[in-house]
Amino acid sequence: MCGPYGLHLATHSVVGEAVVPNTVLAELAARAGDEKGCTAVGELVVDTPLVLPRTGALHLRIHVGEPDATGRRLLTVQT
């Protein structure tokens, strides 16, 4: 990631590995939801931290599911 995230990412680590901060994941979720007409992120659950590679890039696939009976959509992030 480049731009304002570079310095921010350097300060987040788990067991010595640099990880994507949850605030960045929340921003990605909000942006992906915006593309589908969603106005808010109701809940963010991170099952596994996204570890940044020591070199190279981290490619993400973000999927916003169809609305359920309550209008909520499930968003998944895959590497």
MODELLER restraints for C-alpha pairs under 7 A, 6 or more apart:
rsr = mdl.restraints
at = mdl.atoms
rsr.add(forms.Gaussian(group=physical.xy_distance, feature=features.Distance(at['CA:9:A'], at['CA:20:A']), mean=6.27, stdev=0.5))
rsr.add(forms.Gaussian(group=physical.xy_distance, feature=features.Distance(at['CA:9:A'], at['CA:21:A']), mean=6.78, stdev=0.5))
rsr.add(forms.Gaussian(group=physical.xy_distance, feature=features.Distance(at['CA:10:A'], at['CA:18:A']), mean=6.70, stdev=0.5))
rsr.add(forms.Gaussian(group=physical.xy_distance, feature=features.Distance(at['CA:12:A'], at['CA:18:A']), mean=5.76, stdev=0.5))
rsr.add(forms.Gaussian(group=physical.xy_distance, feature=features.Distance(at['CA:12:A'], at['CA:19:A']), mean=5.83, stdev=0.5))
rsr.add(forms.Gaussian(group=physical.xy_distance, feature=features.Distance(at['CA:12:A'], at['CA:21:A']), mean=6.36, stdev=0.5))
rsr.add(forms.Gaussian(group=physical.xy_distance, feature=features.Distance(at['CA:13:A'], at['CA:19:A']), mean=5.34, stdev=0.5))
rsr.add(forms.Gaussian(group=physical.xy_distance, feature=features.Distance(at['CA:17:A'], at['CA:51:A']), mean=6.53, stdev=0.5))
rsr.add(forms.Gaussian(group=physical.xy_distance, feature=features.Distance(at['CA:18:A'], at['CA:51:A']), mean=5.88, stdev=0.5))
rsr.add(forms.Gaussian(group=physical.xy_distance, feature=features.Distance(at['CA:18:A'], at['CA:52:A']), mean=5.52, stdev=0.5))
rsr.add(forms.Gaussian(group=physical.xy_distance, feature=features.Distance(at['CA:19:A'], at['CA:49:A']), mean=6.29, stdev=0.5))
rsr.add(forms.Gaussian(group=physical.xy_distance, feature=features.Distance(at['CA:19:A'], at['CA:50:A']), mean=5.38, stdev=0.5))
rsr.add(forms.Gaussian(group=physical.xy_distance, feature=features.Distance(at['CA:19:A'], at['CA:51:A']), mean=4.32, stdev=0.5))
rsr.add(forms.Gaussian(group=physical.xy_distance, feature=features.Distance(at['CA:19:A'], at['CA:52:A']), mean=5.37, stdev=0.5))
rsr.add(forms.Gaussian(group=physical.xy_distance, feature=features.Distance(at['CA:20:A'], at['CA:50:A']), mean=5.47, stdev=0.5))
rsr.add(forms.Gaussian(group=physical.xy_distance, feature=features.Distance(at['CA:20:A'], at['CA:51:A']), mean=6.49, stdev=0.5))
rsr.add(forms.Gaussian(group=physical.xy_distance, feature=features.Distance(at['CA:20:A'], at['CA:52:A']), mean=6.76, stdev=0.5))
rsr.add(forms.Gaussian(group=physical.xy_distance, feature=features.Distance(at['CA:26:A'], at['CA:44:A']), mean=6.91, stdev=0.5))
rsr.add(forms.Gaussian(group=physical.xy_distance, feature=features.Distance(at['CA:29:A'], at['CA:41:A']), mean=6.95, stdev=0.5))
rsr.add(forms.Gaussian(group=physical.xy_distance, feature=features.Distance(at['CA:30:A'], at['CA:40:A']), mean=6.53, stdev=0.5))
rsr.add(forms.Gaussian(group=physical.xy_distance, feature=features.Distance(at['CA:30:A'], at['CA:41:A']), mean=6.02, stdev=0.5))
rsr.add(forms.Gaussian(group=physical.xy_distance, feature=features.Distance(at['CA:32:A'], at['CA:64:A']), mean=7.00, stdev=0.5))
rsr.add(forms.Gaussian(group=physical.xy_distance, feature=features.Distance(at['CA:33:A'], at['CA:64:A']), mean=6.90, stdev=0.5))
rsr.add(forms.Gaussian(group=physical.xy_distance, feature=features.Distance(at['CA:52:A'], at['CA:58:A']), mean=6.40, stdev=0.5))
rsr.add(forms.Gaussian(group=physical.xy_distance, feature=features.Distance(at['CA:59:A'], at['CA:79:A']), mean=5.83, stdev=0.5))
rsr.add(forms.Gaussian(group=physical.xy_distance, feature=features.Distance(at['CA:60:A'], at['CA:77:A']), mean=6.53, stdev=0.5))
rsr.add(forms.Gaussian(group=physical.xy_distance, feature=features.Distance(at['CA:60:A'], at['CA:78:A']), mean=5.62, stdev=0.5))
rsr.add(forms.Gaussian(group=physical.xy_distance, feature=features.Distance(at['CA:60:A'], at['CA:79:A']), mean=4.72, stdev=0.5))
rsr.add(forms.Gaussian(group=physical.xy_distance, feature=features.Distance(at['CA:61:A'], at['CA:77:A']), mean=5.65, stdev=0.5))
rsr.add(forms.Gaussian(group=physical.xy_distance, feature=features.Distance(at['CA:61:A'], at['CA:78:A']), mean=5.04, stdev=0.5))
rsr.add(forms.Gaussian(group=physical.xy_distance, feature=features.Distance(at['CA:61:A'], at['CA:79:A']), mean=6.16, stdev=0.5))
rsr.add(forms.Gaussian(group=physical.xy_distance, feature=features.Distance(at['CA:62:A'], at['CA:76:A']), mean=5.75, stdev=0.5))
rsr.add(forms.Gaussian(group=physical.xy_distance, feature=features.Distance(at['CA:62:A'], at['CA:77:A']), mean=4.57, stdev=0.5))
rsr.add(forms.Gaussian(group=physical.xy_distance, feature=features.Distance(at['CA:62:A'], at['CA:78:A']), mean=6.47, stdev=0.5))
rsr.add(forms.Gaussian(group=physical.xy_distance, feature=features.Distance(at['CA:63:A'], at['CA:75:A']), mean=5.53, stdev=0.5))
rsr.add(forms.Gaussian(group=physical.xy_distance, feature=features.Distance(at['CA:63:A'], at['CA:76:A']), mean=5.26, stdev=0.5))
rsr.add(forms.Gaussian(group=physical.xy_distance, feature=features.Distance(at['CA:63:A'], at['CA:77:A']), mean=6.52, stdev=0.5))
rsr.add(forms.Gaussian(group=physical.xy_distance, feature=features.Distance(at['CA:64:A'], at['CA:73:A']), mean=6.48, stdev=0.5))
rsr.add(forms.Gaussian(group=physical.xy_distance, feature=features.Distance(at['CA:64:A'], at['CA:74:A']), mean=5.94, stdev=0.5))
rsr.add(forms.Gaussian(group=physical.xy_distance, feature=features.Distance(at['CA:64:A'], at['CA:75:A']), mean=4.46, stdev=0.5))
rsr.add(forms.Gaussian(group=physical.xy_distance, feature=features.Distance(at['CA:64:A'], at['CA:76:A']), mean=6.68, stdev=0.5))
rsr.add(forms.Gaussian(group=physical.xy_distance, feature=features.Distance(at['CA:65:A'], at['CA:73:A']), mean=5.33, stdev=0.5))
rsr.add(forms.Gaussian(group=physical.xy_distance, feature=features.Distance(at['CA:65:A'], at['CA:74:A']), mean=5.15, stdev=0.5))
rsr.add(forms.Gaussian(group=physical.xy_distance, feature=features.Distance(at['CA:65:A'], at['CA:75:A']), mean=6.10, stdev=0.5))
rsr.add(forms.Gaussian(group=physical.xy_distance, feature=features.Distance(at['CA:66:A'], at['CA:73:A']), mean=5.73, stdev=0.5))
rsr.add(forms.Gaussian(group=physical.xy_distance, feature=features.Distance(at['CA:67:A'], at['CA:73:A']), mean=4.66, stdev=0.5))
